[in-house]
Amino acid sequence: MGIPAAPAADSDLVRAARGLPVSRTPVWFMRQAGRSLPEYRALRAGTAMLAACQDPDLVTEITLQPVRRHGVDAAILFSDIVLPLVVAGVDIEIKPGVGPVVAQPIRSVADVDALPALEPEQLEFLATAVRRLVAELGATPLIGFAGAPFTLATYLIEGGPSKEHARTKAFMYAEPAAWQRLLERLAVSAATFLRVQVDNGASAVQLFDSWAGVLSAADYGSRVLPHSRAVFDGLRAGRAGDEADVPKVHFGVGTGELLPLIGDAGADVVGVDWRVPLDEAARRVGPGYSLQGNLDPAVLLADRETLEREVRRVVEQGRAARGHIFNLGHGVLPDTDPDALTRVVELVHELTAR
């Protein structure tokens, strides 16, 4: 006999994040809402990415599409990590095949001081979309998200995507006071963006520090970690001083050497990319955190037998953690067959049903 559906606040995703018993391991996918789905491409046709992210109707429909198609255990808000900067007034364009491109990159202390602040009243479109989604999703939780201060700083300083992040690290070393002010401002922006989502009903949040893996543990711990912690602390303050008691996920790519520090920033769940097995990740972060991950997105392009073998491995290794949320080790690749994602959801549920 099946377990009745729980409200979003007591869903398997929220329970796994807190290390509580679940009816089955919850599944969702980073970038599940978007480019791999033909219905997404049809809906987005003729609309720029950042414009779509500010249209509550499009945000609602695109966020719901993978929930309907795959039966995932959570929706994640359709948005972009640079959106808070754009809304605040920074000139950024997402160029197809390239990524976010900043018209006037930060090159000086004066540029840092000129960075516009994000105000909550600029986010009414976001509040509207989140309220609609929570109403539509019912017992399925909505995950809100934001980009972490370091990753947003890399885009602002480099002017766009970068492999080496050399300008960013040079600025971090050469201008420590300006670096601190920049990340402090970005932390406030990220907390503001997340708080609007939580205040309007998001059941969990994820902070994406996509490029933190380019840093040494020493530099991350002293120059970045305090600002990621400030995001989570700002979220905890909540509205009118009340604690925003939702699970918090912290994720970065290439962060195997940083995993204990990623948890120390204040998350309940440490996201793990595909490079570190989950049982080893559990050892590194300790018993106080749940884990999220960590199927290699490229495996979704392989044959069915390989895919199922790798899913079984991730599920088994995830049992070492306090709680496990099944996900990819990074985002869904554009060429992924949507049916492969659906099969992963079904298989994880079959393997873990209590």
C-alpha positions as CSV (number, residue, x, y, z in Angstrom):
1,M,0.0,0.0,0.0
2,G,1.5,3.4,-1.1
3,I,2.2,6.2,1.3
4,P,-0.2,9.2,0.9
5,A,1.3,12.2,-0.7
6,A,2.8,14.6,1.8
7,P,2.6,18.4,1.7
8,A,5.6,20.1,0.0
9,A,7.1,21.0,3.4
10,D,7.1,17.3,4.4
11,S,8.0,15.9,1.0
12,D,10.7,13.3,0.4
13,L,13.0,16.0,-0.9
14,V,12.7,18.1,2.2
15,R,13.0,15.1,4.5
16,A,16.1,13.8,2.7
17,A,17.7,17.2,2.9
18,R,17.1,17.1,6.7
19,G,18.3,13.5,7.0
20,L,14.8,12.2,7.9
21,P,13.3,8.9,6.7
22,V,11.8,9.0,3.2
23,S,9.4,6.8,1.2
24,R,11.9,6.7,-1.6
25,T,15.0,8.6,-2.7
26,P,13.9,11.9,-4.3
27,V,15.1,12.8,-7.8
28,W,15.4,16.0,-9.7
29,F,17.9,17.2,-12.3
30,M,19.9,20.4,-12.6
31,R,18.7,22.2,-15.8
32,Q,15.7,19.9,-16.0
33,A,13.6,22.9,-17.0
34,G,14.9,23.9,-20.4
35,R,17.0,23.0,-23.3
36,S,16.6,19.2,-23.5
37,L,12.8,19.4,-23.9
38,P,11.2,20.0,-27.3
39,E,8.2,21.6,-25.6
40,Y,10.6,24.1,-24.0
41,R,12.3,25.0,-27.3
42,A,8.9,25.5,-28.9
43,L,7.7,27.8,-26.1
44,R,10.9,29.8,-25.9
45,A,11.1,30.3,-29.7
46,G,11.6,34.0,-30.4
47,T,12.1,35.0,-26.7
48,A,15.5,35.8,-25.3
49,M,16.6,33.9,-22.2
50,L,16.7,36.8,-19.8
51,A,13.4,38.1,-21.0
52,A,11.8,34.6,-20.5
53,C,13.2,34.6,-17.0
54,Q,11.3,37.8,-16.2
55,D,7.9,36.7,-17.6
56,P,5.9,35.0,-14.9
57,D,3.8,33.1,-17.4
58,L,6.8,31.6,-19.2
59,V,8.6,30.9,-15.9
60,T,5.6,29.0,-14.6
61,E,5.1,26.9,-17.6
62,I,8.7,26.1,-18.2
63,T,9.3,25.2,-14.6
64,L,6.3,22.8,-14.7
65,Q,7.2,21.1,-18.0
66,P,9.8,18.6,-16.5
67,V,7.5,17.8,-13.6
68,R,4.8,16.7,-15.9
69,R,7.1,14.8,-18.3
70,H,9.5,13.1,-15.9
71,G,7.6,12.8,-12.6
72,V,10.5,14.3,-10.7
73,D,10.2,14.9,-7.0
74,A,10.8,18.6,-7.2
75,A,10.6,21.5,-9.5
76,I,13.4,24.1,-9.8
77,L,12.6,27.6,-10.7
78,F,13.4,28.5,-14.3
79,S,15.8,31.3,-14.0
80,D,19.5,32.2,-14.6
81,I,22.3,32.9,-12.1
82,V,23.0,36.3,-13.6
83,L,19.3,37.5,-13.4
84,P,19.7,39.4,-10.1
85,L,22.5,41.4,-11.7
86,V,20.4,42.1,-14.8
87,V,17.4,43.2,-12.8
88,A,19.6,45.5,-10.7
89,G,20.8,47.2,-13.9
90,V,24.0,45.5,-15.0
91,D,24.2,45.2,-18.8
92,I,24.5,41.5,-19.5
93,E,23.5,39.5,-22.5
94,I,23.3,35.7,-22.7
95,K,24.8,34.9,-26.1
96,P,23.8,31.5,-27.6
97,G,26.7,29.1,-27.5
98,V,28.8,31.4,-25.3
99,G,26.9,32.3,-22.1
100,P,26.6,35.5,-20.1
101,V,28.6,38.4,-21.6
102,V,29.0,41.6,-19.5
103,A,29.1,44.8,-21.5
104,Q,31.4,46.6,-19.0
105,P,33.4,44.2,-16.9
106,I,34.7,45.2,-13.5
107,R,38.4,46.3,-13.8
108,S,38.8,48.7,-10.9
109,V,37.8,49.6,-7.4
110,A,35.6,52.3,-8.8
111,D,33.8,49.7,-10.9
112,V,33.0,47.7,-7.7
113,D,31.6,50.8,-6.0
114,A,29.5,51.6,-9.0
115,L,27.7,48.2,-9.0
116,P,24.0,48.8,-8.6
117,A,22.2,47.1,-5.7
118,L,19.2,44.8,-6.1
119,E,16.1,46.0,-4.4
120,P,13.3,43.6,-3.4
121,E,10.7,45.8,-5.2
122,Q,12.4,45.0,-8.5
123,L,11.5,41.3,-8.0
124,E,7.7,41.4,-8.1
125,F,7.8,39.3,-11.3
126,L,9.7,36.6,-9.4
127,A,7.3,36.7,-6.4
128,T,4.4,36.3,-8.8
129,A,5.9,33.3,-10.6
130,V,6.8,31.6,-7.3
131,R,3.3,32.0,-5.9
132,R,1.8,30.6,-9.1
133,L,4.1,27.7,-9.1
134,V,3.5,26.8,-5.5
135,A,-0.2,26.8,-6.2
136,E,0.2,24.6,-9.3
137,L,2.7,22.2,-7.7
138,G,0.7,21.3,-4.6
139,A,2.6,18.6,-2.7
140,T,5.6,18.8,-5.1
141,P,8.2,21.1,-3.6
142,L,9.7,24.1,-5.5
143,I,13.4,24.7,-5.3
144,G,14.5,28.3,-5.5
145,F,18.1,29.2,-6.5
146,A,20.7,31.8,-6.9
147,G,24.3,32.2,-8.0
148,A,26.9,32.3,-5.3
149,P,29.0,35.5,-4.9
150,F,32.2,34.0,-6.3
151,T,30.7,32.7,-9.4
152,L,28.9,36.0,-10.1
153,A,32.1,37.8,-9.5
154,T,33.9,35.7,-12.1
155,Y,31.4,36.8,-14.8
156,L,31.6,40.4,-13.8
157,I,35.4,40.5,-13.8
158,E,36.1,38.2,-16.7
159,G,33.3,39.8,-18.8
160,G,31.9,36.3,-19.6
161,P,32.7,32.6,-19.2
162,S,36.3,31.7,-18.6
163,K,38.4,28.6,-18.3
164,E,41.3,30.0,-16.2
165,H,39.5,32.8,-14.3
166,A,42.9,34.5,-14.3
167,R,41.5,38.1,-14.1
168,T,39.2,37.1,-11.3
169,K,42.0,35.6,-9.2
170,A,44.4,38.4,-10.0
171,F,41.8,40.9,-8.8
172,M,41.1,38.8,-5.7
173,Y,44.9,38.8,-4.8
174,A,45.7,42.4,-5.8
175,E,42.6,44.3,-4.5
176,P,41.6,42.5,-1.3
177,A,39.5,45.3,0.1
178,A,37.6,45.8,-3.2
179,W,37.2,42.1,-3.6
180,Q,35.6,41.9,-0.1
181,R,33.2,44.8,-1.0
182,L,32.3,43.1,-4.3
183,L,31.5,39.8,-2.7
184,E,29.7,41.4,0.2
185,R,27.4,43.2,-2.3
186,L,26.9,40.0,-4.3
187,A,26.0,38.1,-1.1
188,V,23.3,40.7,-0.3
189,S,21.9,40.4,-3.8
190,A,21.8,36.6,-3.7
191,A,20.2,36.6,-0.3
192,T,17.6,39.1,-1.5
193,F,16.8,37.0,-4.6
194,L,16.5,33.8,-2.5
195,R,14.4,35.5,0.2
196,V,11.8,36.6,-2.2
197,Q,11.5,32.9,-3.4
198,V,11.2,31.6,0.2
199,D,8.8,34.3,1.3
200,N,6.5,33.3,-1.6
201,G,6.6,29.6,-0.9
202,A,9.7,27.9,-2.2
203,S,10.3,24.7,-0.1
204,A,14.1,24.6,-0.5
205,V,16.9,26.6,-2.1
206,Q,20.2,25.9,-3.9
207,L,23.2,28.2,-4.1
208,F,25.2,27.5,-7.2
209,D,28.9,28.2,-6.9
210,S,29.7,26.8,-10.3
211,W,33.3,27.9,-10.6
212,A,34.5,27.6,-7.0
213,G,36.5,24.5,-8.0
214,V,39.2,26.8,-9.6
215,L,40.3,27.9,-6.1
216,S,42.6,26.3,-3.6
217,A,41.0,25.3,-0.3
218,A,43.0,28.0,1.5
219,D,41.7,30.7,-0.9
220,Y,38.2,29.4,-0.8
221,G,38.1,29.3,2.9
222,S,39.5,32.8,3.5
223,R,38.3,34.8,0.5
224,V,35.0,33.1,-0.6
225,L,33.4,31.0,2.1
226,P,32.5,33.9,4.4
227,H,30.5,35.4,1.6
228,S,28.6,32.2,0.8
229,R,27.9,31.9,4.5
230,A,26.5,35.4,4.4
231,V,24.0,34.4,1.8
232,F,22.7,31.6,3.9
233,D,22.8,33.8,7.0
234,G,20.8,36.5,5.2
235,L,18.2,33.9,4.2
236,R,17.9,32.7,7.7
237,A,17.1,36.2,8.8
238,G,13.9,35.9,6.7
239,R,11.1,38.4,6.7
240,A,10.5,40.4,9.9
241,G,13.3,38.5,11.6
242,D,11.7,35.1,11.4
243,E,13.9,32.2,10.4
244,A,13.3,31.0,6.8
245,D,13.5,27.4,7.8
246,V,13.9,25.7,4.4
247,P,16.6,23.2,3.5
248,K,19.6,24.8,1.8
249,V,21.8,23.1,-0.9
250,H,25.3,24.3,-1.8
251,F,26.8,23.1,-5.0
252,G,29.9,23.7,-7.1
253,V,31.8,22.0,-9.9
254,G,35.2,20.5,-9.4
255,T,34.9,21.0,-5.6
256,G,36.1,17.6,-4.4
257,E,38.9,19.3,-2.3
258,L,36.4,21.8,-1.0
259,L,33.6,19.6,0.1
260,P,34.0,20.0,3.9
261,L,34.2,23.8,3.4
262,I,31.1,23.8,1.1
263,G,29.2,22.3,4.0
264,D,30.6,24.8,6.5
265,A,29.0,27.7,4.6
266,G,25.7,26.8,6.2
267,A,24.0,24.3,3.9
268,D,22.0,21.3,4.9
269,V,22.9,19.5,1.7
270,V,26.2,19.4,-0.1
271,G,26.0,19.0,-3.9
272,V,28.6,16.7,-5.3
273,D,29.7,16.6,-9.0
274,W,30.5,13.3,-10.7
275,R,34.2,13.3,-9.9
276,V,33.9,12.1,-6.2
277,P,31.9,8.9,-5.4
278,L,29.1,9.7,-2.9
279,D,30.4,7.3,-0.3
280,E,33.8,9.1,-0.3
281,A,32.0,12.5,-0.4
282,A,30.0,11.4,2.7
283,R,33.3,10.6,4.5
284,R,34.7,14.0,3.6
285,V,31.8,16.1,4.7
286,G,31.0,14.1,7.8
287,P,27.6,12.9,9.2
288,G,26.0,16.3,9.6
289,Y,25.0,16.8,6.0
290,S,22.9,15.2,3.3
291,L,24.3,14.8,-0.2
292,Q,22.9,15.6,-3.6
293,G,24.2,14.0,-6.8
294,N,26.0,12.7,-8.7
295,L,25.4,10.9,-12.0
296,D,27.7,12.1,-14.8
297,P,25.4,14.0,-17.2
298,A,27.2,12.3,-20.1
299,V,26.0,8.9,-19.0
300,L,22.5,10.0,-20.1
301,L,23.9,9.8,-23.7
302,A,25.0,6.2,-23.3
303,D,23.1,3.0,-23.9
304,R,20.3,1.9,-21.6
305,E,22.4,-0.9,-19.9
306,T,25.2,1.5,-19.1
307,L,22.8,4.1,-17.8
308,E,21.0,1.7,-15.5
309,R,24.3,0.4,-14.1
310,E,25.5,3.8,-13.3
311,V,22.2,4.8,-11.7
312,R,22.4,1.7,-9.5
313,R,26.0,2.6,-8.5
314,V,25.1,6.2,-7.5
315,V,22.0,5.0,-5.5
316,E,24.1,2.4,-3.6
317,Q,26.9,4.9,-2.8
318,G,24.4,7.4,-1.7
319,R,23.3,5.2,1.1
320,A,26.4,6.2,2.9
321,A,25.1,9.7,3.4
322,R,22.8,11.0,6.1
323,G,20.2,11.6,3.4
324,H,20.5,11.4,-0.4
325,I,18.8,13.5,-3.2
326,F,19.5,11.9,-6.5
327,N,20.7,14.3,-9.2
328,L,23.3,14.8,-11.8
329,G,26.8,15.9,-11.1
330,H,26.0,19.0,-13.2
331,G,23.3,20.2,-15.6
332,V,21.4,18.2,-18.2
333,L,23.2,18.3,-21.5
334,P,21.3,19.8,-24.5
335,D,21.5,16.6,-26.6
336,T,20.0,14.4,-23.8
337,D,17.0,12.2,-24.8
338,P,14.2,13.3,-22.4
339,D,13.1,9.6,-22.2
340,A,16.5,8.8,-20.5
341,L,15.7,11.3,-17.8
342,T,12.3,9.8,-17.3
343,R,13.8,6.3,-17.0
344,V,16.3,7.5,-14.4
345,V,13.4,8.8,-12.2
346,E,11.5,5.5,-12.6
347,L,14.6,3.4,-11.8
348,V,15.6,5.4,-8.7
349,H,12.1,5.1,-7.4
350,E,12.0,1.4,-8.1
351,L,15.4,0.8,-6.4
352,T,14.6,2.9,-3.2
353,A,10.9,2.4,-2.5
354,R,10.5,1.7,1.2
